[in-house]
Amino acid sequence: MKVVIAGGTGALGRRLADDLARRDVDVVVLTRSPRVGIEHRQVVWDGRTPGDWTAEIEGAAAVVNLAGELVDRRPTSRNIGLLERSRVEPTLALAEASARLATPPALWLQMSTLAIYGDAGEAVIDEQHPPAAGPPQMAGVARAWEHAAQGARTGRTVVLRTGIVLDTGTPAFDRLTKLTRRGLGGRIGSGNQWVSWLHIDDFLRAIRFALETPALGGIVHLTSPNPIRNRDMMATLRSRLHRPWSPPMPEALVRLGARLLRTDPALALTGRRCVPTRLRQVGFTFSHPTFAEAVDAILAQPAR
């Protein structure tokens, strides 16, 4: 089996490439700049136009499109444009390349995000829920990303609307644990916002499940069946990291801190209560269904 990963040099892409390679999958990573330390075959592309790399996706078992810049940046018009271009351009290039092939890839796994639902409040959201109108750096970018994949020629398409993936070395988990260890692990804003999350092991298992399950197609939520409120998430982190109660962080302070850290306060202040209905319908089970279990498992791992 051959799987081609666009965006395979990022944190999730590298974990996925390693996981598949351990199972004797022929992994090819499309990259603008080959990286030292990646053991898989790397093929150079520009992320904008079809080229010699197109031959790599012909007849492949799957294309996994993870390409895109990190969202952890201030929501300026310039940054929003960068987030959108870094997702749309590679997706359009892959789709155009697939249209030229005599034997297109059998499966297209298109990365997306649950942020497509914006700030969704208390609503329980499954795959039937419509995308939100905004904010532009979240729902706007995600809608454009998914739309760009609609021209892909493939036997089956799965759009992976993904929650926050918990793993060491990922920006979200590392920032949360760092803040908590420094005594800043109180609830953020109201603390009522829902967080949809997924342990890295279940992310990798879900990708393998999608490769092996022909009945799975269309929009799929990659997220734990148990979203958690921010206040409960922070309390769990304090408990697992052996930190005392921490004062809450008011919204105004979050916004000020986000400017200093050059990040987007909406990442912490907005929330979505998403559930993985499609995965459960086709028989997928979660190894780490609760946030506490997931954090325990990550903290028990040796440093990578």
Secondary structure as UniProt FT lines:
FT   STRAND          2..6
FT   TURN            7..9
FT   HELIX           11..21
FT   TURN            22..24
FT   STRAND          26..31
FT   TURN            36..37
FT   STRAND          41..44
FT   TURN            52..53
FT   HELIX           54..57
FT   TURN            58..59
FT   STRAND          62..65
FT   HELIX           77..99
FT   STRAND          107..113
FT   HELIX           114..117
FT   TURN            121..122
FT   STRAND          124..125
FT   TURN            127..128
FT   HELIX           136..140
FT   HELIX           141..148
FT   HELIX           149..151
FT   STRAND          156..162
FT   STRAND          164..166
FT   TURN            168..169
FT   HELIX           171..181
FT   TURN            182..183
FT   TURN            189..190
FT   STRAND          194..195
FT   STRAND          197..199
FT   HELIX           200..212
FT   TURN            214..215
FT   STRAND          218..222
FT   STRAND          228..229
FT   HELIX           230..240
FT   TURN            241..242
FT   HELIX           251..261
FT   HELIX           266..269
FT   STRAND          273..274
FT   HELIX           277..281
FT   TURN            282..283
FT   HELIX           291..300
//
